[in-house]
Amino acid sequence: MVIRLKTINLIGTGHVAWNLAQAFQLNGVHLGLVWSRTFDHALAFAGEFNATPAKFLQELSSSDGLTLICVPDHAIMEVIELGEDAGLSSIVICHTSGATSLDVFPSHWRHASVFYPLQTLTKGHARDFSDIPILLSSRNVSDQELLVAYGQSLSKTVSIVEDQERQRLHMAAVMVNNFVYHLVDKAFGEIERHGLNPGYLHPLLEETVRKVIEHRGERVQTGPAIRGDKNSILTHLHLLANNPALAGLYRRLSLSINPELDI
């Protein structure tokens, strides 16, 4: 069955909303209504994408196509509560969170779903969505078909998953992206404080990512912790003496790599 994609309506104007708006428009899906708790934000966002700003959430209740809730996790329930009074319980509507259950929607929201792009997204930095996995969850088969069609308009990888599967992937994504970014940022900042150029580490960072993707099963972990080089580790901890938080992180990660270390 061929499904004709209509429009995308957005609740929220942050990182995820901006990137989805870019991606859908680039792939020929019309952006309809945009709503934000701050109307000026909706106005500016709609102007950027030639969409229509919605002053009231009720306007989305009679809209066509797919409505995506693109707000921080803590705000999803607030949007749903507002949407209950605004008549959104009968439209095809998704949140875009990796960690939030589909059950955040009341049971009578029969067309509630999840449309989760598994990628770090930043407003103003457009991404090619063709290689971004789109993970979907829905309460009925007909909506799944619609969601898959919308997902496939953006990405080569579109999958139906259970809540817990998506949440586990999101947990891993936080570790792979947020934790790694934080650690790299701290490492770069530490050497910059001493007048050194973090560019020296760029080839190493690229090779690390390549290794973990292409050779992880070969157990190619290197470094002083895996080989039990206590002297090198103690030297590094001495260099971090004025940064106890980072020193503690260095020590815990070393012990995670090699629990038998005596440090």
N, C-alpha and C positions, 0 to 999 in steps of 0.2 A: 504493500500500500504506500502510495506517495503522499507524504504529508506536506502541505504548503505552509511554510513558516510565515507568520504574520509580523507581529511586533514584539519588542521587549520593553517592558516597563520596569523602572528601577525605583526602589525605596532605599535611599542613601546615596551619598555623593563622594564617598571616600576612595581608597585605593582600589578595592575590588570593583566597585561600580564604574570607576573611570576606565579601568582596563577592559572590563566586559563591554562597555559602550564602544570603545575603540575597536575591539575585536569583532563584535557583531556588525557594526556599521561597515567595517572593511570587508566583511563577508556577505554583505547585501541584506542584512536583517535590519529593518527599520526600528529606530528608537522612538517610542511613543511618549509616555508620561514619565516625569521624574518628580519624586516627592522627597522632601527632607524636612526634619523638624524645624530647620531654619529656612524660611522661604527664599531668602537671598541666595543661599547655597544652591537651591534647586534652580533658581533663575539663572545664575551664572553657569551652572552645569548644562542646563538645557540650551543656553545660548551657544555654548561650545560645540554641542552635538546636534544642533538644529532640531531639538526635541521640544516638548511642551511642558513647562513647569506646572505641577499640580499644587494648588494652594491648600486643598483639602484632600485627605486620604480617601474620602468617599469617591472621589473622581476615578480612582482605579477600579472601583467595584464594577463598573460597566465597560471597562477597557477590554480591548482585544488582545490575544496573544498570551505571552508568558510574563508573569511578574516575579522579579527577583528581589529578595530582601538582602541588601548588601550593607549590613551594619555590624559593629562589633558584637561578639557573642553575648555580652551582658545586656545588650539593648534589644536582642531578638524578641524576648518575651514582652517587652514594652510595646514593640511594634505590633505583635500579635494581639495584645489586649486592645490597642487602638484600632486594629483592623477588625476585631470582632464588632465593635460599634459602627465601623465604617462599611460593613457589608462585604468584607474580603473573604469570608469563609467559603464562598461558593466558586471562587475563581481558581485557575491553575496558578499556584504560588509556591515559590521555593525559597528557603534560606540557602546561603552559600557558605556555611560554616563546615569545617572539618570535624570539629569536636562536639557540636550540638546534635542531640538526637532528633530524629524525625518526630518523636513523641512530644516535642516542645509545642507542636500544634495540637489543639484540642481534637478529640476523635471525630467530631462532626465536620471538621475541615477535610472533606473527602478528597480534595485535589491537592492537598499539601504534599510537598516533595522537597528534595535536596538536590542542589546543583552546585557541586563543589569542584572548583579548579585547583588541582594540587600543584601550586606554584607560589613563590613569593612575588607579590605584586605591589608596585609602588606607583602612586599617582604621578603622572607626568613622564613616566618611563614605559612606553608602549612595548608590549611583548607579542611575539609571534605565538599564537595559541595552537598552532598545528601540532606541536610536540608536547603540549601540556595535557596530562591526563584529566579528563572530566569524569568525576565519580558521582553517580546518580542513585537516589533512593526515592521510592514513590509508593503510594498506597494503592494504586490500581494500574492494571496493565495498559489501559488506553493512554494514561498520562505518561507511562514509561516510554511508549512509542513516540509521543510528542517530544519528550525530553531528549531522547536519543537523537531525534532529528535536529533539534536545536544544538545539542552537543556536537554532532557530526558536522554541523556547519562551521564549527571552529577548529575541531581537533581530530587527529587520526586515532586517538585512544579514548574511547568512551565506554564506561563499564557500569553495570548495575551492581551495587554492593549493599550489604547489610550495614546497619548503623555501627556495630562494633568493628567491622572491617574498616570502615572509613575512619573511625576514631583511632584505631591502631596505626593506620597509615599517617594520620595527622600527627600523632605522637612522634612517630619516626621522623616526620617532616620537620617538626620543631627541633629535634636533635640534629638532624642533618643540616638544616638551614640556620635557624636562630642561634643554636649553641655554637656551631662552627663559626658563624659570622662574628659572634661575640668574642670568641677565643682569638680569632685572627685579628680582630680590631684591637683587642687588648695587647696582643703581641706586637703589632705594628706600632701602637702608641708607646709601648715600653721602649722600643729601640729609637723611635723618633725623639723621645725625651733626652736621649744621649747623643743626638745629632747624627744618627745613622739613617740610611736610606732604605725604607721598606721594599723598594723595588728589587733589591737583591733577593728577596724571598718570593717574588712573583713566579719565577719558573718552578720553584719547589712546590708552591701551592697548586699550580696547574698540574704538575706531575703527580701530586698526592691524589687529586681528584681523579685523574686518569687511572691511577693504580687501583683505587677503591672500586671504580666502575668495571675495569677490564680484568683485574687480577685478584679480586678479593678472596676468591676461593683458594688461591695459592698461598694464602697467609703470608703476605709480603710486608707485614708490619716491621718497621725498622726503628732504630733509636736506642738511647741508653737504657730505657726501662725494660724493653724486651730482652736485651742482652745482659741485664743485671749490672750495668755500669754505674755503681754507686757513686764513684768519685765525680763523674760528670754531673750526676743529678745533684749532689751536694754543692758543687760549684755553681750550678744554676740557681739553686735555692739561696745561696749566699748573695748572688747578684740581685735577687728579688727581695732581699731583706727589708727594703724600704716600701715594699708593696705586699703586705701580708695576705691580702685577699687573693692576689694573683699567685703568690707563692703557695697558698693553701690549695688552690685549684691545680697548680702544677703537680703538687704532691699527690693529691687524690687521683688525678688522671694517671700518674705513673704507677700508683698502686693498683688501679683498675686494670692497667695493661699487664702488670706483673705483681700479683698479690704477695709474692714471696720476698719482695724487696724489704730490706731493713733500713727504712729511712724515717 
